[in-house]
Amino acid sequence: MNTPITTPPRATPREWAGLGVLALALLLLAVDATVLDLAVPAISADLAPSTPQLLWIIDVYSFVLAGLLVVMGNLGDRIGRRRLLLIGAVGFGIASALAAWAVSPEMLIAARVLQGVAGATLMPATLGLIRSMFQDARQRTLAIGVWSAMAGGGAAAGPLVGGWLLEHFWWGSVFLVNLPVMLVLLALAPLLIPESRDPNPGRFDALSALLSMLALVPVVYAVKETAAHGPTAGALLAGVLAAVLFVRRQRRLTDPMLDLRLFALPRFRVAVFTNLLAVFALAGVLFFGSQYLQLVLGRSPLEAGLLMLPGLAASVFGSLAAAWLVRRWRAAVVLAGALVVTAAGAAAFLAIDATTGAEAFVLGFVGIGLGAGVAMTVAADLVVGSAPEERAGAAAAISETAYETGLALGVALLGSTVMAIFRRGLDLSLLPDDAVATASGSLSGAIEVASELPTAVAEEFLSSANQAFVSGIHLTVLGIVAVLLFAAYSAARTKTTRA
């Protein structure tokens, strides 16, 4: 007797409207991840934080977010993903208001911690809810395309939004932009988004939650510190040890916090790997690209943001086009092709120089945005499609952890490579001894030192600094291209099927 094949229910207009609400939440999270960089000078002038305090203001958000993603994804499966989303929206709004009106570095750091906690609830909840709202595989791919467009587009739009706000308002405005959207989410989510949870979640394991945080936070911290101050072996070893203990515990538990059996699926492994590398390339380009446009070519923050707009549009287009592409080719082929396009975009940066290069930057960023948009969408679709619906939050947390890890690695590894070559290429013989440390610390530091030198010496030194920075970009780009082509080869060899 043949078993009848049941067709998954198709999404109704209510689900698509609910997707719009989820996309707004993710857009703000993605913008918030990059918008603060432009506000650093204004924050420094107003609150006068010490150097360690300034680093914590910038980094503590991602530390907390990365450390809590797995825990919050698991928690959403248990108490309800919509409930967790609403709790996170309230928390994110309150934290944003506290950050906007912070009167001391300590208050701003505390507000950023709260933003990280709330952000960790929002990210896996949005993707987990999409898994439960869109049962039809094709519709789900399109829905995740919209979701991915908000993630990639928001990260790229951060400098544009921040540049405009900082030219018209005070630095706290980069946080207050979150509040109206969070109010809309709180009003519409109960009406448009159905609740979903794991009906049989099992026992919550507090030790697993602690080990997951002890694994992720030190690793992210070590990566960022390595970029800024050199290797940090202690934190990295502590994180690796906690990760080993976490994995061993998950294998023994009847109801693990993280279902490691998912990694036995080739499509799941390649999706997580691809997601990490696509974000790795995008984050690295955003890190050195914004500095190149503003500090080397002398563009204003708003002009730099405008030059990134074509790449933003390409990322959105690629994310939405992914649904059409996977109907015609295997997901692995689409992933491989997207990574090749991303690599070609990165290779275009080899044409930039220290005097003219805006056109090459725009062209390269379009290629990276297009390829990364497709790759992140298909990867996220494969991740959530591989997991059973009741474990959607935990699977989404793995995808988001890969995203955050790629973000941290892209800034740290690629950023440290650019800066290492920059320091080696500087002509420090032109400088007084007391200015060497500042000039070699960063490109902005070199520009600051040059402003205090005689005109002829300043011009020669600035030429040296700009050329050294561009040389760092060129070598880093070669590494990006090699990594992406290897990932494309690995993806093409993977057998994937539709969920």
C-alpha positions as CSV (number, residue, x, y, z in Angstrom):
1,M,0.0,0.0,0.0
2,N,1.4,3.3,-1.1
3,T,1.6,6.1,1.5
4,P,0.0,9.3,0.2
5,I,2.4,12.2,-0.2
6,T,1.3,15.2,1.8
7,T,1.9,18.6,0.4
8,P,3.2,21.2,3.0
9,P,0.7,24.0,3.5
10,R,1.6,27.2,1.7
11,A,2.0,30.5,3.5
12,T,-0.9,32.9,3.6
13,P,-0.8,36.7,3.3
14,R,-0.6,36.8,7.1
15,E,2.7,34.9,7.1
16,W,4.2,37.2,4.5
17,A,3.1,40.3,6.5
18,G,4.7,38.7,9.5
19,L,7.9,38.2,7.6
20,G,8.0,41.9,7.0
21,V,7.9,42.5,10.8
22,L,10.7,39.9,11.3
23,A,12.8,41.6,8.6
24,L,12.5,45.0,10.3
25,A,13.9,43.5,13.5
26,L,16.8,41.9,11.7
27,L,17.6,45.1,9.7
28,L,18.0,47.1,12.8
29,L,20.3,44.4,14.4
30,A,22.5,44.4,11.2
31,V,22.7,48.2,11.0
32,D,23.6,48.4,14.7
33,A,26.5,46.0,14.2
34,T,28.3,48.6,11.9
35,V,26.7,52.0,12.5
36,L,28.7,52.6,15.8
37,D,32.1,52.7,14.0
38,L,31.5,56.1,12.6
39,A,30.3,57.5,15.9
40,V,33.6,56.6,17.7
41,P,35.2,60.1,17.3
42,A,32.1,61.9,18.6
43,I,31.8,59.5,21.6
44,S,35.5,59.9,22.4
45,A,35.1,63.7,22.4
46,D,32.0,63.7,24.5
47,L,32.5,60.9,27.1
48,A,36.4,60.8,27.0
49,P,36.7,57.1,27.5
50,S,40.1,55.5,28.0
51,T,41.4,53.3,25.2
52,P,40.3,50.0,27.0
53,Q,36.9,51.5,27.6
54,L,36.5,52.5,24.0
55,L,37.4,49.0,22.8
56,W,34.8,47.6,25.2
57,I,32.2,50.0,23.9
58,I,32.8,48.8,20.4
59,D,33.3,45.1,21.1
60,V,31.3,44.0,24.1
61,Y,28.1,43.9,22.0
62,S,29.5,41.2,19.7
63,F,31.1,39.3,22.7
64,V,27.8,39.0,24.5
65,L,25.8,38.3,21.3
66,A,28.1,35.5,20.2
67,G,28.2,34.0,23.6
68,L,24.4,33.8,24.1
69,L,23.2,32.8,20.6
70,V,23.1,29.0,21.2
71,V,21.5,29.4,24.6
72,M,18.8,31.8,23.3
73,G,18.1,29.6,20.3
74,N,17.5,26.7,22.7
75,L,15.5,28.9,25.0
76,G,13.2,30.0,22.2
77,D,12.5,26.4,21.3
78,R,11.3,25.9,24.9
79,I,9.3,29.0,25.9
80,G,8.2,30.0,22.4
81,R,10.1,31.9,19.7
82,R,7.5,34.7,19.4
83,R,7.6,35.3,23.1
84,L,11.4,35.4,23.1
85,L,11.2,37.8,20.2
86,L,8.9,40.2,22.0
87,I,11.0,40.0,25.2
88,G,14.1,40.7,23.1
89,A,12.5,43.7,21.4
90,V,11.6,45.3,24.7
91,G,15.1,44.8,26.0
92,F,16.7,46.1,22.8
93,G,14.6,49.2,22.9
94,I,15.4,49.9,26.6
95,A,19.1,49.2,26.0
96,S,19.2,51.5,22.9
97,A,17.7,54.4,24.9
98,L,20.2,53.9,27.7
99,A,23.0,53.9,25.2
100,A,21.8,57.1,23.5
101,W,21.7,59.1,26.7
102,A,24.7,57.6,28.4
103,V,26.6,60.1,30.5
104,S,29.7,58.0,31.2
105,P,31.8,55.3,29.4
106,E,30.7,52.8,32.1
107,M,27.0,53.5,31.4
108,L,27.5,53.1,27.7
109,I,29.4,49.8,28.1
110,A,26.5,48.5,30.3
111,A,24.0,49.5,27.7
112,R,25.9,47.7,25.0
113,V,26.0,44.6,27.2
114,L,22.2,44.8,27.4
115,Q,22.0,45.3,23.6
116,G,24.0,42.1,23.1
117,V,21.8,40.1,25.4
118,A,18.6,41.3,23.6
119,G,20.2,40.9,20.2
120,A,21.0,37.3,21.0
121,T,17.3,36.6,21.6
122,L,16.2,38.3,18.3
123,M,18.5,36.7,15.8
124,P,17.7,33.0,16.2
125,A,14.1,33.8,17.0
126,T,13.5,35.4,13.6
127,L,15.1,32.6,11.6
128,G,13.4,29.9,13.8
129,L,10.0,31.6,13.2
130,I,10.5,31.6,9.5
131,R,11.1,27.9,9.6
132,S,7.8,27.3,11.3
133,M,5.8,29.9,9.3
134,F,6.9,28.8,5.8
135,Q,6.5,25.0,5.4
136,D,6.7,25.0,1.6
137,A,10.4,24.7,0.7
138,R,10.2,27.2,-2.2
139,Q,8.4,29.7,-0.2
140,R,10.8,29.3,2.7
141,T,13.8,29.9,0.4
142,L,12.2,33.2,-0.8
143,A,11.4,34.1,2.8
144,I,14.9,33.5,3.9
145,G,16.1,35.5,0.9
146,V,14.2,38.5,2.3
147,W,15.6,37.7,5.8
148,S,19.2,37.5,4.4
149,A,18.7,40.7,2.4
150,M,18.0,42.5,5.6
151,A,21.1,41.0,7.3
152,G,23.5,41.8,4.5
153,G,21.9,45.0,3.5
154,G,21.7,46.3,7.0
155,A,25.4,45.7,7.7
156,A,26.3,47.6,4.5
157,A,23.8,50.4,5.2
158,G,25.2,51.0,8.7
159,P,27.9,53.4,7.5
160,L,25.4,55.3,5.3
161,V,22.8,55.6,8.1
162,G,25.5,56.5,10.6
163,G,27.1,59.1,8.3
164,W,23.8,60.9,7.7
165,L,22.8,60.8,11.4
166,L,26.1,62.1,12.6
167,E,26.1,65.0,10.1
168,H,22.7,66.1,11.4
169,F,22.4,65.0,15.1
170,W,24.5,64.0,18.1
171,W,26.1,60.5,18.4
172,G,23.2,59.1,20.5
173,S,21.0,59.3,17.4
174,V,22.6,56.1,16.0
175,F,20.9,54.2,18.9
176,L,17.6,56.0,18.9
177,V,16.8,55.0,15.4
178,N,16.0,51.6,16.8
179,L,13.1,52.7,18.9
180,P,10.3,53.4,16.4
181,V,10.9,50.1,14.6
182,M,10.9,48.1,17.9
183,L,7.6,49.7,18.8
184,V,6.1,48.6,15.4
185,L,7.4,45.1,16.1
186,L,5.8,45.0,19.5
187,A,2.5,46.2,18.1
188,L,2.3,43.9,15.0
189,A,4.1,40.7,16.1
190,P,1.3,39.3,18.3
191,L,-1.2,39.9,15.4
192,L,0.8,38.6,12.5
193,I,3.3,36.0,13.8
194,P,2.1,32.7,15.2
195,E,3.8,31.2,18.2
196,S,5.9,28.2,17.7
197,R,8.0,26.0,20.1
198,D,9.3,22.5,20.7
199,P,6.4,20.5,22.2
200,N,8.9,18.1,23.9
201,P,11.9,20.2,24.7
202,G,13.4,18.0,27.5
203,R,15.3,19.3,30.4
204,F,17.3,22.6,30.2
205,D,20.9,21.9,30.9
206,A,22.5,24.8,32.7
207,L,26.0,23.4,32.5
208,S,25.7,23.2,28.7
209,A,24.6,26.8,28.6
210,L,27.6,27.9,30.7
211,L,30.0,25.9,28.6
212,S,28.7,27.3,25.3
213,M,29.3,30.8,26.6
214,L,32.7,29.9,28.0
215,A,33.6,28.5,24.5
216,L,32.3,31.3,22.3
217,V,33.2,34.5,24.3
218,P,36.9,33.8,24.9
219,V,37.4,32.8,21.2
220,V,35.7,35.9,19.9
221,Y,37.7,38.0,22.4
222,A,41.0,36.3,21.4
223,V,40.3,36.9,17.7
224,K,39.6,40.6,18.2
225,E,42.5,41.1,20.6
226,T,44.9,39.4,18.1
227,A,43.9,41.9,15.5
228,A,44.5,44.9,17.9
229,H,47.4,43.8,20.0
230,G,48.9,40.6,18.7
231,P,48.3,36.9,19.7
232,T,46.2,36.2,22.8
233,A,46.8,32.5,23.5
234,G,45.3,32.3,27.0
235,A,41.8,33.3,26.0
236,L,41.9,31.1,22.9
237,L,43.0,28.0,24.8
238,A,40.3,28.6,27.4
239,G,37.7,28.9,24.7
240,V,38.9,25.7,22.9
241,L,38.9,23.8,26.2
242,A,35.4,24.8,27.0
243,A,34.3,23.9,23.4
244,V,35.8,20.4,23.8
245,L,33.9,19.9,27.1
246,F,30.7,21.3,25.5
247,V,30.9,18.9,22.6
248,R,31.6,15.9,24.9
249,R,28.7,16.8,27.1
250,Q,26.3,17.2,24.1
251,R,27.2,13.7,22.9
252,R,26.3,12.1,26.3
253,L,23.0,14.0,26.9
254,T,19.6,12.5,25.9
255,D,18.3,16.1,25.1
256,P,21.4,18.0,24.0
257,M,21.3,21.8,23.8
258,L,23.1,21.5,20.4
259,D,22.2,18.5,18.2
260,L,25.6,17.5,16.9
261,R,24.0,14.9,14.6
262,L,23.1,17.7,12.3
263,F,26.8,18.1,11.4
264,A,26.7,14.5,10.0
265,L,24.5,15.9,7.1
266,P,26.8,17.1,4.3
267,R,24.4,19.9,3.3
268,F,24.3,21.2,6.9
269,R,28.1,21.2,7.2
270,V,28.7,23.0,3.9
271,A,25.9,25.5,4.7
272,V,27.5,26.5,8.0
273,F,31.0,26.7,6.4
274,T,29.7,28.8,3.5
275,N,27.8,31.2,5.7
276,L,30.9,31.7,7.8
277,L,33.2,32.4,4.8
278,A,30.7,34.7,3.0
279,V,30.4,36.9,6.1
280,F,34.2,36.6,6.6
281,A,34.8,38.2,3.2
282,L,32.1,40.8,3.6
283,A,33.3,41.9,7.0
284,G,36.9,42.2,6.0
285,V,35.9,44.4,3.0
286,L,33.7,46.6,5.2
287,F,36.6,47.0,7.7
288,F,39.3,48.1,5.2
289,G,36.9,49.5,2.6
290,S,35.4,52.2,4.8
291,Q,39.0,53.3,5.9
292,Y,40.2,53.3,2.3
293,L,37.4,55.5,1.1
294,Q,37.5,57.9,4.0
295,L,41.2,58.0,5.0
296,V,43.0,57.3,1.7
297,L,40.6,58.8,-0.9
298,G,39.4,61.5,1.5
299,R,35.7,60.9,1.2
300,S,33.3,62.0,3.9
301,P,31.4,59.3,5.9
302,L,28.2,60.1,3.9
303,E,30.1,59.9,0.6
304,A,31.7,56.6,1.6
305,G,28.3,55.2,2.5
306,L,26.9,56.3,-0.9
307,L,29.7,54.5,-2.7
308,M,28.7,51.4,-0.8
309,L,25.1,51.7,-2.0
310,P,25.5,49.7,-5.2
311,G,27.0,46.8,-3.2
312,L,24.1,47.0,-0.8
313,A,21.7,46.9,-3.7
314,A,23.5,43.9,-5.2
315,S,23.4,42.1,-1.8
316,V,19.6,42.6,-1.6
317,F,19.2,41.5,-5.2
318,G,21.3,38.4,-4.7
319,S,19.4,37.4,-1.6
320,L,16.1,37.6,-3.3
321,A,17.4,35.9,-6.5
322,A,18.6,32.9,-4.6
323,A,15.0,31.4,-4.5
324,W,14.9,31.5,-8.3
325,L,18.4,30.0,-8.7
326,V,17.8,27.0,-6.4
327,R,14.7,26.0,-8.5
328,R,16.9,25.6,-11.5
329,W,20.2,24.2,-10.1
330,R,21.2,22.2,-7.1
331,A,21.9,24.2,-3.9
332,A,25.5,23.1,-3.9
333,V,26.0,24.4,-7.4
334,V,24.4,27.7,-6.6
335,L,26.6,28.0,-3.5
336,A,29.7,27.3,-5.5
337,G,28.8,29.8,-8.1
338,A,28.0,32.5,-5.5
339,L,31.4,32.0,-3.9
340,V,33.1,32.3,-7.3
341,V,31.3,35.6,-7.9
342,T,32.3,36.8,-4.4
343,A,35.9,35.9,-5.2
344,A,35.8,37.8,-8.5
345,G,34.4,40.8,-6.7
346,A,37.3,40.6,-4.2
347,A,39.8,40.3,-7.0
348,A,38.6,43.7,-8.4
349,F,40.2,45.4,-5.4
350,L,43.6,44.5,-6.8
351,A,43.0,47.5,-9.2
352,I,42.7,50.1,-6.5
353,D,45.6,52.4,-5.7
354,A,46.4,55.3,-3.3
355,T,45.1,58.1,-5.5
356,T,42.2,56.7,-7.6
357,G,40.2,53.6,-7.0
358,A,36.6,54.5,-6.1
359,E,35.3,52.9,-9.3
360,A,37.2,49.6,-8.7
361,F,36.0,49.6,-5.1
362,V,32.4,50.0,-6.2
363,L,32.7,47.3,-8.9
364,G,34.4,44.9,-6.4
365,F,31.9,45.6,-3.7
366,V,29.0,44.9,-6.1
367,G,30.5,41.5,-6.9
368,I,31.0,40.7,-3.2
369,G,27.5,41.9,-2.3
370,L,25.9,39.9,-5.1
371,G,27.7,36.7,-4.3
372,A,27.5,36.9,-0.6
373,G,23.8,37.7,-0.8
374,V,23.1,34.5,-2.7
375,A,25.5,32.4,-0.6
376,M,24.1,33.5,2.8
377,T,20.5,33.0,1.7
378,V,21.1,29.4,0.4
379,A,23.2,28.5,3.4
380,A,20.6,29.7,5.9
381,D,17.9,27.9,3.9
382,L,19.9,24.6,4.0
383,V,20.6,25.0,7.8
384,V,17.0,25.5,8.8
385,G,15.7,23.0,6.3
386,S,18.0,20.3,7.6
387,A,16.6,20.6,11.1
388,P,13.2,19.3,12.3
389,E,10.8,22.1,12.9
390,E,10.7,21.7,16.7
391,R,14.5,22.3,16.7
392,A,14.4,25.3,14.4
393,G,15.6,27.8,17.0
394,A,18.7,25.7,17.9
395,A,19.5,25.2,14.2
396,A,19.1,28.9,13.6
397,A,21.4,29.7,16.5
398,I,24.2,27.6,14.8
399,S,23.7,29.6,11.6
400,E,23.9,32.9,13.5
401,T,26.9,31.7,15.4
402,A,28.7,31.0,12.1
403,Y,27.6,34.5,11.0
404,E,29.1,36.1,14.1
405,T,32.2,34.0,14.0
406,G,32.7,35.0,10.3
407,L,32.2,38.6,11.3
408,A,34.8,38.5,14.1
409,L,37.3,36.5,12.0
410,G,36.9,38.8,9.0
411,V,37.7,41.9,11.0
412,A,40.4,40.3,13.0
413,L,42.3,38.1,10.5
414,L,41.9,40.3,7.5
415,G,42.2,43.5,9.5
416,S,45.4,42.3,11.2
417,T,46.9,41.4,7.8
418,V,46.2,44.8,6.4
419,M,47.7,46.5,9.4
420,A,50.8,44.3,9.6
421,I,51.7,45.1,6.0
422,F,50.8,48.8,6.6
423,R,53.2,49.0,9.5
424,R,56.0,47.4,7.5
425,G,55.5,49.8,4.6
426,L,55.6,53.0,6.7
427,D,58.6,55.2,6.3
428,L,59.1,56.0,10.0
429,S,62.5,57.6,9.4
430,L,60.6,60.9,8.7
431,L,59.1,61.0,12.1
432,P,60.3,62.1,15.6
433,D,60.7,59.2,18.0
434,D,57.7,60.2,20.2
435,A,55.3,60.0,17.2
436,V,56.3,56.5,15.9
437,A,53.9,54.5,18.1
438,T,50.9,56.7,17.2
439,A,51.7,56.7,13.5
440,S,52.2,52.9,13.3
441,G,49.1,52.1,15.3
442,S,46.6,52.8,12.6
443,L,46.0,54.8,9.4
444,S,44.1,57.4,11.3
445,G,47.0,57.7,13.7
446,A,49.4,58.2,10.8
447,I,47.2,61.0,9.4
448,E,47.0,62.6,12.9
449,V,50.8,62.6,13.1
450,A,51.1,64.0,9.6
451,S,49.0,67.0,10.5
452,E,51.7,68.1,12.9
453,L,54.6,67.8,10.5
454,P,56.1,70.4,8.0
455,T,54.1,70.3,4.7
456,A,56.8,68.7,2.6
457,V,57.5,66.0,5.2
458,A,53.8,65.4,5.8
459,E,53.1,64.9,2.1
460,E,55.9,62.4,1.8
461,F,54.9,60.5,4.9
462,L,51.2,60.4,4.0
463,S,52.1,59.1,0.5
464,S,54.0,56.3,2.3
465,A,51.2,55.6,4.7
466,N,48.5,55.4,2.0
467,Q,50.6,53.2,-0.3
468,A,51.4,50.9,2.6
469,F,47.7,50.6,3.5
470,V,46.7,49.8,-0.2
471,S,49.5,47.2,-0.3
472,G,47.9,45.6,2.7
473,I,44.6,45.5,1.0
474,H,46.1,43.9,-2.1
475,L,47.7,41.0,-0.2
476,T,44.6,40.5,1.9
477,V,42.5,40.3,-1.2
478,L,44.6,37.5,-2.5
479,G,44.0,35.6,0.7
480,I,40.2,36.2,0.5
481,V,40.1,35.0,-3.2
482,A,42.0,31.8,-2.3
483,V,39.8,31.0,0.6
484,L,36.6,31.6,-1.3
485,L,37.7,29.5,-4.3
486,F,38.5,26.6,-2.0
487,A,35.1,26.9,-0.4
488,A,33.5,27.0,-3.8
489,Y,35.3,23.8,-4.7
490,S,34.2,22.1,-1.5
491,A,30.6,23.2,-2.0
492,A,30.4,22.0,-5.6
493,R,31.4,18.5,-4.4
494,T,28.7,18.3,-1.8
495,K,25.5,16.5,-2.4
496,T,22.5,18.6,-1.5
497,T,18.8,18.0,-1.9
498,R,15.8,20.2,-1.3
499,A,14.3,20.0,2.3
